Amino acid sequence: MSSANPFLRPSQLEYELPPFNVINDSHYLPAFYAGMEEQSQEIAKITSQSEITFENTIVALERSGQILTRVANVFYNKSSSDTNEAIDAIEAEIAPKLAAHSDSIKLNPDLFQRISVLIGSIDTLSPEDAWILRRYYEDFVHAGAKLTAEKRERVKAINEELSSLQTSFAKNLLADTNDLAVFVDDVQLLEGLSANQIAACKAAAEARGKNDTWMIGMVNFTGHPLLRSMKNRSLREKVMRNSLMKGARSNANDTRKTLLRMVELRTERAKLFGLNCHADYVLSQQTASNLDNVHAMLGKIAPAAASNARKEGADIEAAMNRDGAHELQSWDWDYYTERVRAEKYDLDASLMKPYFELNRVLHDGVFFAAGKLFGMQFKERSDLQAYHPEARVFEVFNEDGSAIGLYIADFYTRDSKRGGAWMNSLVKQSTLLNQKPVVVNNLNIPKPPKGEPTLLTYDETTTLFHEFGHAIHGLLSNVRYPRVSGTAVQRDFVEFPSQVNEMWILWPEVLDNYARHYETGERLPQAWVDKLNESSTFNEGHATTSYMAASVLDLAWHSLESMDGVTSVEEFEAKAISDYGLDYHPVPTRYRSTYFSHIFAGGYSSGYYGYIWSEVLDADTVEWFKENGGLTRANGDHFRKSLLSRGGSVDSMQMFRDFRGRDAEIQPLLRRRGLVNHD
């Protein structure tokens, strides 16, 4: 690696913000290889020492691999939010190398022997040190440190292949998602969309070089936000059918063989550990512990959700019949749901968009709530450069003016960005390394033409509050070790803080401050707010059924003990959803297997249930806030001190008990989703 490579040493910019002004694609690959070599040497130094101490083993491990950490944090944010052919090629090359490097550490018998010796004297350590030691021990065991040498070698080979397949899945899905965009030649076909939405479609087409058309780009989940407004039924059908076929066409971007091979390899790996299936392997490390606990919770929700969805479908069909329309199909649901909502609650969600202008939502809603609750203050730093011109950098302070870190906001969709919304860390908070956090939020909001305001839907506003909840979790971290910093908690706990942050969207003090018409300054009418609250369980049958179907699909794939007889992805997923009583054709699963990035290109395999598992904690927490005065600094300080600041340095459920004073109860969730009248 050249001495000029920007990843060679810590950034000299504030907060160690990566020097994006000098980073280019040619820097990544040399830095990856140099970073792996450096860490390998550091591990060799650890294992060469005869004396075994916590400081020269665990603390040394936490200090190791800093070049690799720097380049990986920047690269994987780049590959998700602004990829290109060069980045794709680097990722394809480096993914299996990184998997092998990780295994070379976690399956190093000399290193594991040192950790095992330290476990024997764990009672002599402080609680924080004992916890990180236990985490390392369990990480190594989970990776295969106790397996025979032969089995360890097979695990290594499986992990390398899986990393390559995951990269391939993500690359092919992004390409197919872009290819399946729907182009419209006649603007009249877009009847029902707002002027702002039509302008965004025009801008998207022009970005593809198609100046005389309008483009509806596919999103990562099933369906499309525009379906709720689009009057033309044939166009709605086209958009929905394209959405459902992502990754499932017999072309170069077909993801079916890839995902089947991934399931096969994950199953084989689980059996090397003496387990029945991949879900057993994953859940042993989560708060849920095992499949029985997950199915027990899902089983309380699925029947009622499916029943509610069918009742909602009946209401929609009645509205369709009044139009003389055809049988209810999935592409009709969102459009006629808005009709039914308007009839039942006198509420037209599309009229709200002028009250949710992006900058106002961000500054006067999201940032305002964080200030009221945690004393956080935000200052935009246009002098600090992010990784893309559209990404904005904010410096974050405590109420007393002390520095917290940096927040980077990247809101707009583009062809080089994968679908969905997420949070990344470019720098993790750690007192050991004297680092403050630098976190990123990515959304996929359609970009309006230059000079036009960015008006959000209510769902997009919810997404922004949600993702900022993840950002808060990273920003407010106050731990010693990077291994447990910020959102480094169990997968089925990580969504909890972000879901809690959604509660402030309609909180009166917050709403008064941000939900104002972008032209007139008029506040969102209180009658509409009342209707939103009154209709809070409206369409929850659809939402819960769609989500539950995806959760069940994830568990079905990863509960397999053998791939015998599994030849058709479509047949397998249909049976899995049907067996759970969730098969209702107007409500397709939120993700079909072929575009289920969470489980085949991310870290959610056997873990997609975690959203609703975390929502049990979230709903109970929202009730606590309401019972204790809501948006107050005292409440925020308690939430921050007992949970948010502790990252993964304490058992997740113990943190919840420290905050709530007891274990979570499921009734608040059932009430929220309108399921209280069901067993």
DOROLO-127155 format. One line per field, with one value per residue (C-alpha): residue number from 1; y, z, x negated. Coordinates in steps of 0.05 Angstrom, whole numbers. Each point is the difference from the previous one (the first is absolute). Last residue first. Example, Ala and Ser with C-alpha at 12.3 -4.5 7.8 and 13.67 -1.06 7.14 Angstrom:
2
k 2 / 1;
c2 -21 / -69;
c3 143 / 13;
c1 -273 / 27;
This chain:
679
k 679 / 678 / 677 / 676 / 675 / 674 / 673 / 672 / 671 / 670 / 669 / 668 / 667 / 666 / 665 / 664 / 663 / 662 / 661 / 660 / 659 / 658 / 657 / 656 / 655 / 654 / 653 / 652 / 651 / 650 / 649 / 648 / 647 / 646 / 645 / 644 / 643 / 642 / 641 / 640 / 639 / 638 / 637 / 636 / 635 / 634 / 633 / 632 / 631 / 630 / 629 / 628 / 627 / 626 / 625 / 624 / 623 / 622 / 621 / 620 / 619 / 618 / 617 / 616 / 615 / 614 / 613 / 612 / 611 / 610 / 609 / 608 / 607 / 606 / 605 / 604 / 603 / 602 / 601 / 600 / 599 / 598 / 597 / 596 / 595 / 594 / 593 / 592 / 591 / 590 / 589 / 588 / 587 / 586 / 585 / 584 / 583 / 582 / 581 / 580 / 579 / 578 / 577 / 576 / 575 / 574 / 573 / 572 / 571 / 570 / 569 / 568 / 567 / 566 / 565 / 564 / 563 / 562 / 561 / 560 / 559 / 558 / 557 / 556 / 555 / 554 / 553 / 552 / 551 / 550 / 549 / 548 / 547 / 546 / 545 / 544 / 543 / 542 / 541 / 540 / 539 / 538 / 537 / 536 / 535 / 534 / 533 / 532 / 531 / 530 / 529 / 528 / 527 / 526 / 525 / 524 / 523 / 522 / 521 / 520 / 519 / 518 / 517 / 516 / 515 / 514 / 513 / 512 / 511 / 510 / 509 / 508 / 507 / 506 / 505 / 504 / 503 / 502 / 501 / 500 / 499 / 498 / 497 / 496 / 495 / 494 / 493 / 492 / 491 / 490 / 489 / 488 / 487 / 486 / 485 / 484 / 483 / 482 / 481 / 480 / 479 / 478 / 477 / 476 / 475 / 474 / 473 / 472 / 471 / 470 / 469 / 468 / 467 / 466 / 465 / 464 / 463 / 462 / 461 / 460 / 459 / 458 / 457 / 456 / 455 / 454 / 453 / 452 / 451 / 450 / 449 / 448 / 447 / 446 / 445 / 444 / 443 / 442 / 441 / 440 / 439 / 438 / 437 / 436 / 435 / 434 / 433 / 432 / 431 / 430 / 429 / 428 / 427 / 426 / 425 / 424 / 423 / 422 / 421 / 420 / 419 / 418 / 417 / 416 / 415 / 414 / 413 / 412 / 411 / 410 / 409 / 408 / 407 / 406 / 405 / 404 / 403 / 402 / 401 / 400 / 399 / 398 / 397 / 396 / 395 / 394 / 393 / 392 / 391 / 390 / 389 / 388 / 387 / 386 / 385 / 384 / 383 / 382 / 381 / 380 / 379 / 378 / 377 / 376 / 375 / 374 / 373 / 372 / 371 / 370 / 369 / 368 / 367 / 366 / 365 / 364 / 363 / 362 / 361 / 360 / 359 / 358 / 357 / 356 / 355 / 354 / 353 / 352 / 351 / 350 / 349 / 348 / 347 / 346 / 345 / 344 / 343 / 342 / 341 / 340 / 339 / 338 / 337 / 336 / 335 / 334 / 333 / 332 / 331 / 330 / 329 / 328 / 327 / 326 / 325 / 324 / 323 / 322 / 321 / 320 / 319 / 318 / 317 / 316 / 315 / 314 / 313 / 312 / 311 / 310 / 309 / 308 / 307 / 306 / 305 / 304 / 303 / 302 / 301 / 300 / 299 / 298 / 297 / 296 / 295 / 294 / 293 / 292 / 291 / 290 / 289 / 288 / 287 / 286 / 285 / 284 / 283 / 282 / 281 / 280 / 279 / 278 / 277 / 276 / 275 / 274 / 273 / 272 / 271 / 270 / 269 / 268 / 267 / 266 / 265 / 264 / 263 / 262 / 261 / 260 / 259 / 258 / 257 / 256 / 255 / 254 / 253 / 252 / 251 / 250 / 249 / 248 / 247 / 246 / 245 / 244 / 243 / 242 / 241 / 240 / 239 / 238 / 237 / 236 / 235 / 234 / 233 / 232 / 231 / 230 / 229 / 228 / 227 / 226 / 225 / 224 / 223 / 222 / 221 / 220 / 219 / 218 / 217 / 216 / 215 / 214 / 213 / 212 / 211 / 210 / 209 / 208 / 207 / 206 / 205 / 204 / 203 / 202 / 201 / 200 / 199 / 198 / 197 / 196 / 195 / 194 / 193 / 192 / 191 / 190 / 189 / 188 / 187 / 186 / 185 / 184 / 183 / 182 / 181 / 180 / 179 / 178 / 177 / 176 / 175 / 174 / 173 / 172 / 171 / 170 / 169 / 168 / 167 / 166 / 165 / 164 / 163 / 162 / 161 / 160 / 159 / 158 / 157 / 156 / 155 / 154 / 153 / 152 / 151 / 150 / 149 / 148 / 147 / 146 / 145 / 144 / 143 / 142 / 141 / 140 / 139 / 138 / 137 / 136 / 135 / 134 / 133 / 132 / 131 / 130 / 129 / 128 / 127 / 126 / 125 / 124 / 123 / 122 / 121 / 120 / 119 / 118 / 117 / 116 / 115 / 114 / 113 / 112 / 111 / 110 / 109 / 108 / 107 / 106 / 105 / 104 / 103 / 102 / 101 / 100 / 99 / 98 / 97 / 96 / 95 / 94 / 93 / 92 / 91 / 90 / 89 / 88 / 87 / 86 / 85 / 84 / 83 / 82 / 81 / 80 / 79 / 78 / 77 / 76 / 75 / 74 / 73 / 72 / 71 / 70 / 69 / 68 / 67 / 66 / 65 / 64 / 63 / 62 / 61 / 60 / 59 / 58 / 57 / 56 / 55 / 54 / 53 / 52 / 51 / 50 / 49 / 48 / 47 / 46 / 45 / 44 / 43 / 42 / 41 / 40 / 39 / 38 / 37 / 36 / 35 / 34 / 33 / 32 / 31 / 30 / 29 / 28 / 27 / 26 / 25 / 24 / 23 / 22 / 21 / 20 / 19 / 18 / 17 / 16 / 15 / 14 / 13 / 12 / 11 / 10 / 9 / 8 / 7 / 6 / 5 / 4 / 3 / 2 / 1;
c2 -299 / 57 / 63 / 35 / -5 / 73 / 8 / 48 / -40 / -64 / 37 / 29 / -70 / -33 / 16 / 18 / -22 / 46 / 67 / 30 / 27 / -50 / -55 / 22 / 0 / -69 / -22 / 22 / -29 / 56 / 30 / -4 / 75 / 29 / 71 / -19 / -42 / 23 / 68 / 21 / -24 / 33 / 64 / 2 / -8 / 55 / 43 / -4 / -22 / -45 / 14 / -66 / -41 / 20 / -19 / -67 / -14 / 13 / -49 / -56 / 11 / 0 / -63 / -39 / 36 / -33 / -68 / 32 / 23 / -60 / -49 / 16 / -37 / -70 / 34 / 74 / 19 / 24 / -26 / -63 / 14 / 74 / 0 / -38 / 14 / -71 / -26 / 44 / 59 / 34 / -63 / 8 / 27 / -6 / -74 / -20 / -54 / 16 / -64 / -21 / -60 / 46 / 44 / -58 / -34 / 62 / 10 / -71 / 1 / 65 / -21 / -64 / -59 / -16 / -76 / -14 / 66 / -28 / 22 / 61 / 49 / 54 / 2 / -4 / 53 / 51 / -16 / 7 / 69 / 19 / -24 / 37 / 65 / -6 / -24 / 57 / 54 / -28 / -10 / 67 / 34 / 47 / -11 / 73 / 25 / 41 / 27 / 20 / 28 / 43 / 25 / 17 / 39 / 35 / 30 / -6 / 69 / 57 / 26 / 22 / -29 / -61 / -15 / -14 / -66 / 21 / 35 / -16 / -73 / -2 / 30 / -41 / -68 / -24 / -18 / -8 / -73 / -20 / 5 / -63 / -40 / 22 / -19 / -70 / -18 / -26 / -49 / -59 / 8 / -2 / 64 / 37 / 60 / 48 / -31 / -72 / -22 / 73 / -7 / 55 / 19 / 65 / -8 / 61 / 7 / -73 / -8 / 69 / -22 / -61 / 45 / 44 / -59 / -2 / 75 / 0 / -61 / 31 / 62 / -46 / -34 / 67 / 18 / 49 / 64 / 19 / 71 / 18 / 41 / -56 / -54 / -45 / -57 / -63 / -19 / -60 / 7 / -6 / 22 / 4 / 0 / 30 / -17 / 27 / -36 / -2 / -71 / -29 / 53 / -30 / 29 / -32 / 36 / -7 / -30 / -20 / 11 / -26 / 13 / -41 / -12 / -4 / 64 / 8 / 10 / 59 / 12 / 62 / 8 / -3 / 30 / -2 / 10 / 18 / -8 / 16 / 65 / 39 / 61 / -9 / -26 / -54 / 12 / -29 / 24 / -10 / -24 / -4 / -55 / 24 / 14 / -71 / -27 / 58 / 65 / 45 / 75 / -6 / -16 / 0 / 12 / -46 / 2 / -59 / 15 / -72 / 5 / 72 / 1 / -68 / 24 / 63 / -39 / -45 / 52 / 71 / -16 / -64 / 9 / 72 / -20 / -55 / 37 / -39 / 48 / 1 / -76 / -3 / 2 / -70 / -29 / 16 / -6 / 2 / -58 / -56 / 27 / 30 / -64 / -41 / 40 / -3 / -75 / 0 / 22 / -41 / -64 / 3 / -26 / -61 / -19 / 9 / -27 / 50 / 71 / 24 / 61 / -18 / -70 / 26 / 32 / -65 / -37 / 46 / -13 / -75 / 6 / 34 / -59 / -47 / 38 / -2 / -76 / -6 / 44 / -37 / -67 / 26 / 36 / -51 / -50 / 50 / 1 / -75 / -8 / 43 / -36 / -68 / 20 / 13 / 52 / 59 / 48 / -22 / -42 / -68 / 28 / -3 / -73 / -25 / 40 / -32 / -70 / -63 / 16 / -42 / 57 / -30 / -7 / 76 / 7 / -47 / 39 / 65 / -30 / -26 / 66 / 38 / -48 / 11 / 76 / 0 / -45 / 46 / 67 / 10 / 60 / -33 / -18 / -48 / 50 / -6 / 53 / 52 / -34 / 26 / 73 / -7 / -30 / 57 / 55 / -33 / -10 / 72 / 21 / -42 / 29 / 73 / 40 / 3 / 30 / -60 / -35 / 57 / -31 / -63 / -74 / -53 / 26 / 27 / 55 / 0 / 64 / 33 / 39 / 55 / 7 / 49 / 13 / -70 / 10 / -42 / 63 / 27 / -58 / 15 / 74 / -16 / -47 / 54 / 51 / -48 / -7 / 75 / 12 / -51 / -68 / -17 / -2 / -29 / -31 / 70 / 11 / -43 / -36 / -37 / -39 / -54 / -17 / -75 / 10 / 39 / -54 / -52 / 34 / 10 / -72 / -25 / 38 / -18 / -75 / -1 / 31 / -51 / -56 / 22 / 4 / -68 / -32 / 26 / -20 / -70 / -9 / 23 / -46 / -58 / 16 / 4 / -68 / -32 / 33 / -25 / 51 / 40 / 64 / -5 / 72 / -6 / -22 / 60 / 49 / -32 / 11 / 70 / 19 / -29 / 42 / 62 / -14 / -14 / 65 / 41 / -37 / 10 / -61 / -50 / -43 / -13 / -42 / -64 / 42 / 27 / -70 / -11 / 66 / -21 / -68 / 35 / 40 / -62 / -38 / 54 / -12 / 70 / 33 / -39 / -1 / 75 / -2 / -53 / 41 / 61 / -37 / -27 / 72 / 31 / -20 / 9 / 65 / 27 / -17 / 33 / 63 / 4 / -10 / 54 / 8 / 61 / -17 / -73 / -7 / 66 / -18 / -65 / 35 / 52 / -47 / -53 / 49 / 26 / -67 / -32 / 54 / -7 / -75 / -8 / 43 / -43 / -62 / 33 / 15 / -74 / -31 / 43 / 37 / -60 / -36 / -62 / -1 / -41 / 52 / -27 / -3 / 76 / 14 / -48 / 36 / 67 / -29 / -26 / 69 / 34 / -50 / 8 / 76 / -2 / -44 / 44 / 64 / -24 / -15 / 65 / 54 / -8 / 19 / 71 / 33 / 70 / 45 / -56 / 11 / -48 / 39 / -13 / 41 / 63 / -16 / -30 / -68 / -58 / -33 / -44 / 12 / 63 / -38 / 47 / -51 / -45 / -68;
c3 430 / -39 / 23 / 15 / -71 / -21 / -14 / 57 / 48 / -15 / 9 / 68 / 21 / -12 / 67 / 9 / 60 / 60 / 24 / -69 / -9 / 41 / -26 / -72 / 15 / 30 / -64 / -42 / 45 / 14 / -42 / -64 / -6 / 71 / -20 / -24 / 59 / 73 / -11 / -64 / 19 / 69 / -31 / -50 / 54 / 42 / -62 / -14 / -60 / 32 / 70 / 35 / -21 / -73 / 3 / 32 / -52 / -55 / 35 / -1 / -74 / -14 / 40 / -38 / -62 / 8 / -13 / -57 / -34 / 23 / -41 / -56 / 39 / -29 / -51 / 18 / -13 / -71 / -71 / 5 / 63 / -3 / -75 / -10 / -75 / -27 / 64 / -6 / 47 / 30 / -12 / -45 / 25 / -55 / -5 / 72 / 24 / 73 / 32 / 23 / -47 / -57 / 9 / 0 / -57 / -45 / 18 / -20 / -65 / -22 / 17 / -39 / 10 / 74 / 2 / 42 / 23 / 70 / 72 / -22 / 55 / -37 / -60 / 43 / 49 / -55 / -31 / 67 / 9 / -71 / 12 / 67 / -35 / -51 / 52 / 48 / -53 / -30 / 68 / 22 / -54 / 51 / 70 / 7 / -31 / 61 / 7 / -72 / 4 / 59 / -38 / -59 / 45 / 29 / -68 / -17 / 19 / -50 / -21 / -66 / -52 / 34 / 40 / 71 / 35 / 35 / 66 / 16 / -15 / 51 / 57 / -19 / -6 / -69 / -26 / 70 / 6 / -58 / 46 / 36 / -64 / -8 / 72 / -9 / -69 / 29 / 48 / -46 / -29 / 67 / 14 / -37 / -13 / 38 / 20 / 25 / -39 / 1 / 74 / 52 / -4 / -6 / -60 / -10 / -74 / -18 / 34 / -25 / -71 / 8 / 24 / -60 / -43 / 31 / -2 / -74 / -14 / 34 / -44 / -61 / 23 / 9 / -71 / -8 / -39 / -27 / -25 / -73 / -20 / -38 / -19 / 57 / 27 / 17 / 73 / 10 / 70 / 26 / 71 / 15 / 66 / 23 / 73 / 46 / 6 / 57 / -19 / 69 / 9 / -61 / -46 / -68 / -63 / -68 / 33 / -44 / 6 / -48 / -50 / -57 / -70 / -20 / -25 / -68 / -36 / 44 / 59 / 43 / 75 / 18 / 70 / 35 / 76 / 34 / 72 / 72 / 15 / 64 / -7 / 67 / -36 / -34 / -69 / -70 / -63 / -63 / -68 / -62 / -53 / -68 / -25 / 17 / 49 / 49 / 0 / 61 / -14 / -6 / 74 / 22 / 75 / 43 / 75 / 45 / 68 / 5 / -2 / -22 / -46 / -31 / -12 / -35 / -43 / -28 / -5 / -10 / -35 / -37 / -12 / -21 / -47 / -31 / -9 / 35 / 1 / -76 / 2 / 43 / -57 / -23 / 67 / -16 / 65 / 8 / 49 / -30 / -70 / -7 / 28 / -48 / -60 / 26 / 7 / -72 / -27 / 47 / -13 / -75 / -21 / 45 / -35 / 19 / -53 / -52 / 6 / -6 / 40 / 56 / -5 / 13 / 65 / 22 / -20 / 44 / 60 / -11 / -6 / 68 / 29 / -34 / 28 / 70 / -2 / -25 / 56 / 52 / -22 / -5 / 67 / 56 / -45 / -13 / 74 / 9 / -66 / 26 / 67 / -33 / -49 / 54 / 42 / -13 / 26 / -55 / -3 / 2 / -52 / -55 / 4 / 14 / -61 / -42 / 12 / 41 / 43 / 12 / -17 / -68 / -9 / 2 / -54 / -46 / 9 / -15 / -63 / -26 / 15 / -37 / -59 / -5 / 4 / -57 / -45 / 8 / -9 / -75 / -23 / -62 / -25 / 17 / 39 / 75 / 27 / 3 / -25 / 53 / -13 / -75 / 13 / 47 / -48 / -59 / 40 / 22 / -72 / -21 / 57 / -19 / 62 / 33 / 70 / 46 / -52 / 5 / 62 / -38 / 6 / 33 / 33 / -29 / -42 / -76 / -39 / -31 / -59 / -42 / -74 / -51 / 30 / 5 / 19 / 63 / 44 / -46 / 20 / 74 / -11 / -34 / 56 / 51 / -40 / 1 / 76 / 10 / -45 / 42 / -26 / -16 / -75 / -18 / -64 / -25 / 0 / -62 / -14 / 66 / 19 / 53 / 35 / -5 / -23 / 62 / 46 / -43 / 8 / 75 / 8 / -39 / 43 / 66 / -17 / -26 / 64 / 42 / -44 / 9 / 76 / 1 / -38 / 49 / 60 / -27 / -12 / 71 / 29 / -38 / 29 / 70 / -10 / -16 / 58 / 48 / 25 / 64 / -36 / -47 / -12 / 57 / 47 / -21 / 8 / 67 / 28 / -28 / 30 / 67 / 0 / -17 / 58 / 50 / -19 / 12 / 65 / 26 / -1 / 55 / -14 / -71 / 26 / -40 / -58 / -6 / -14 / -54 / -33 / -3 / -29 / -51 / -25 / -6 / -36 / -53 / -24 / 18 / -30 / -65 / -6 / -5 / -53 / -40 / 0 / -20 / -58 / -22 / -4 / -31 / -72 / -10 / 40 / -43 / -64 / 26 / 20 / -70 / -33 / 41 / 70 / 35 / 63 / 15 / -31 / 31 / 70 / -9 / -22 / 54 / 59 / -33 / -12 / 71 / 33 / -42 / 18 / 73 / 3 / 73 / 59 / 23 / -7 / 43 / 53 / -1 / -2 / 29 / 48 / 23 / 16 / -25 / 8 / -52 / -55 / -71 / -5 / 5 / -49 / -51 / 8 / -15 / -61 / -26 / 13 / -42 / -57 / -1 / -1 / -56 / -42 / 12 / -10 / -67 / -22 / 22 / -24 / -75 / 9 / 24 / 67 / -4 / 12 / 41 / 56 / 50 / 59 / 56 / 46 / -31 / -58 / 12 / -24 / 34 / -38 / -61 / -24 / -39 / -44 / -8 / 29 / -58 / 19;
c1 1129 / 33 / 35 / -66 / -27 / 7 / -75 / -12 / 43 / -38 / -66 / 21 / 23 / -68 / -32 / -73 / -40 / -3 / -28 / 6 / -71 / -40 / 46 / -15 / -74 / 6 / 35 / -59 / -55 / -49 / -56 / 41 / 10 / 1 / 18 / 70 / 21 / -1 / -34 / 34 / 70 / -7 / -28 / 57 / 52 / -30 / -9 / 74 / 40 / 52 / 25 / -11 / 61 / -10 / -73 / 15 / 55 / -51 / -47 / 51 / 12 / -75 / -15 / 53 / -24 / -67 / 30 / 40 / -63 / -41 / 42 / -48 / -53 / -9 / -45 / -2 / -72 / 5 / -1 / 42 / 41 / 12 / -7 / 65 / 4 / 5 / 32 / 62 / 1 / 60 / 40 / 60 / 66 / 53 / -19 / 17 / -47 / -16 / 25 / -69 / -1 / 20 / -61 / -48 / 37 / -4 / -73 / -19 / 39 / -31 / -71 / 8 / -47 / 5 / 11 / -61 / -30 / -10 / 11 / 41 / 15 / -37 / 45 / 62 / -25 / -10 / 67 / 34 / -29 / 20 / 71 / 2 / -17 / 56 / 49 / -18 / 7 / 64 / 34 / -28 / 41 / 32 / -29 / -21 / 65 / 21 / -70 / -4 / 71 / -20 / -60 / 46 / 47 / -60 / -16 / -74 / -25 / 3 / -68 / 31 / -48 / -32 / 62 / -20 / -13 / -65 / 10 / 73 / -15 / -56 / 40 / 62 / -36 / 21 / -69 / -29 / 19 / -45 / -61 / 22 / -6 / -73 / -16 / 30 / -28 / -66 / 31 / 12 / -70 / -35 / -37 / -55 / 45 / -45 / -66 / -8 / -62 / -26 / -16 / 4 / 73 / 39 / 48 / 44 / -17 / 11 / 68 / 19 / -15 / 44 / 57 / -16 / 19 / 69 / 13 / -18 / 42 / 60 / -7 / -4 / 65 / 35 / -21 / -56 / -4 / -68 / 8 / -13 / -60 / -33 / 49 / 23 / -42 / 39 / -15 / -45 / -28 / -71 / -20 / -74 / -38 / -67 / -11 / -54 / -66 / -50 / -21 / 17 / 55 / 35 / 53 / 2 / -24 / 33 / 62 / 59 / 75 / 53 / 56 / 25 / -28 / -73 / -32 / -34 / 66 / 17 / 47 / -7 / -10 / -74 / -8 / -67 / -2 / -65 / -22 / 20 / -37 / 10 / 45 / 36 / 62 / -41 / -26 / 7 / -36 / 41 / -24 / 44 / -1 / 24 / -71 / -21 / -53 / 6 / -39 / -5 / 5 / 76 / 2 / 72 / 7 / 41 / 16 / 17 / 31 / 25 / 76 / 12 / -59 / 15 / 71 / -25 / -49 / 54 / 55 / -24 / -65 / 16 / 74 / -13 / -54 / 43 / 66 / 55 / 60 / 4 / 5 / 63 / 50 / -21 / 23 / 73 / 39 / 76 / -8 / 41 / 10 / -70 / -31 / 42 / -25 / -71 / 7 / 26 / -67 / -42 / 38 / 11 / -68 / 8 / 65 / 73 / 47 / 21 / 27 / 72 / -21 / 48 / -27 / -69 / 22 / 33 / -63 / -41 / 44 / -5 / -75 / -3 / 38 / -49 / -59 / 30 / 6 / -72 / -25 / 41 / -27 / -73 / -7 / -1 / -35 / -56 / -16 / 1 / -37 / -57 / -4 / 1 / -55 / -51 / -37 / 47 / -53 / -46 / -64 / 34 / 47 / -52 / -22 / 70 / 25 / -55 / 27 / -4 / -61 / -62 / -46 / -18 / 75 / 7 / -52 / 38 / 64 / -35 / -31 / 67 / 35 / -54 / 4 / 74 / -11 / -49 / 41 / 59 / -35 / 13 / -41 / -30 / 69 / 56 / 41 / 9 / -47 / 55 / 64 / 48 / -17 / 9 / 69 / 18 / -21 / 35 / 64 / 1 / -10 / 60 / 41 / -11 / 19 / -69 / 4 / -11 / -43 / -52 / -31 / -20 / 14 / -43 / -63 / -65 / 30 / 9 / -9 / 61 / -27 / 33 / -17 / -24 / -69 / -25 / -73 / 5 / -2 / 54 / 45 / -11 / 14 / 66 / 21 / -18 / 42 / 59 / -7 / -3 / 60 / 38 / 17 / 72 / -8 / -68 / 28 / 13 / -75 / -5 / -66 / -5 / -63 / 2 / -65 / -15 / -72 / -18 / 27 / -36 / -67 / 10 / 21 / -61 / -49 / 33 / 4 / -71 / -27 / 39 / -26 / -72 / 9 / 33 / -57 / -51 / 42 / 9 / -75 / -16 / 53 / -31 / -69 / 29 / 33 / -66 / -35 / 53 / 51 / -9 / -21 / 59 / 24 / 51 / -56 / -42 / 58 / 18 / -70 / -4 / 67 / -19 / -64 / 40 / 47 / -55 / -34 / 63 / 17 / -70 / -44 / -18 / 61 / -26 / -57 / 13 / 25 / -71 / -27 / 53 / -19 / -72 / 19 / 44 / -60 / -43 / 56 / 10 / 72 / 24 / -62 / -10 / 76 / 3 / -55 / 36 / 64 / -39 / -32 / 68 / 27 / -62 / 6 / 75 / -3 / -56 / 38 / 64 / -40 / -30 / 68 / 33 / 30 / 27 / 40 / -13 / -70 / -20 / 22 / -36 / -63 / -3 / 9 / -44 / -57 / -3 / 10 / -55 / -49 / 20 / -9 / -19 / 17 / 58 / -43 / -54 / 52 / 21 / -70 / -55 / 46 / 40 / -64 / -35 / -76 / -37 / 9 / -1 / 76 / 7 / -56 / 30 / 67 / -34 / -34 / 66 / 30 / -53 / 7 / 76 / -7 / -52 / 46 / 60 / -41 / -26 / 71 / 31 / -47 / 13 / 73 / -16 / -10 / -30 / 60 / 32 / -49 / 34 / 28 / -49 / 44 / -29 / -47 / -68 / 24 / -33 / -57 / -8 / 72 / -18 / -51 / -59 / -49 / 20 / 26;
